[in-house]
């Protein structure tokens, strides 16, 4: 059991080389394990009554990788890590830019709300002035009507006499 958990930790974390990775970073396996490799229960026994991967019954037949292939794979890994890091930095910069733009928009909204309140106050003052003017006009028109009626009344009184 202890050897299988060390195998799973070998795949779940790894350090980058100094040449391309930029220090110690933590990466997980491309397909996360539900359980560690070979940590299944009940144990599956092979013909030799050992846990299947430690049995020795199966032999890996692939040839050893050449120096060129190892360097190529390591360089590819380093480039993938570098590109992931660049992508994360770009996304962080984009988030920061959006937050700055949101801040500017919030300031504009506050300014527009202040202007809206000022215009609303001006409209209220204008409406009050119009109401006063209408009241004065109404008072003035009433006076004219009264004087006109009095004038007609006088004319009618003097014309019948």
C-alpha positions, 0 to 999 in steps of 0.5 A: 500500500505504501509503495502504491501511494508513493506512485500516485504522489509521483504523478500528482506533483512534480517539480519543473526543471530549472531551465524552463519551468521557473522554480517549484510548481505543483501540477496534477495528473491530466486525469485525476485519480479517484483512488491512487493507482493500484489502491483498489480493494479487494486486491487483485491477485495474479498467478503468483499470489501478489498484487497485480502490478508487483507481480512481474508476470507482465513485462513492459516491452517499449524500448528506452527513449533516446536522449533526443526524445527525452529532451524533446518531451521535457522541452514540450512539458516546459513549454506547456507549463510556460504557456499555462502560466502566460495564459493565467497571467493574461487572464489576471491582467484582463480581470484587472483591466475589467475591474478598472473599467468597472471603477471608471463606469461606477464613477461615471454613474455617480456623476450622472446620478448627481447631474440627474438630481440637479436637473430634477431640483431645477425642474421642481423649481421651474414647476413651482415658478410656473405654478406661481405664474399660473396663480398670478395669471389666474388672479389677474384674469379674475380681476379682468373678468370682474372689471368687465362684468362691472363695466357691462353692468354700469353700461346696462344701468346707464343705458336703461336710464 
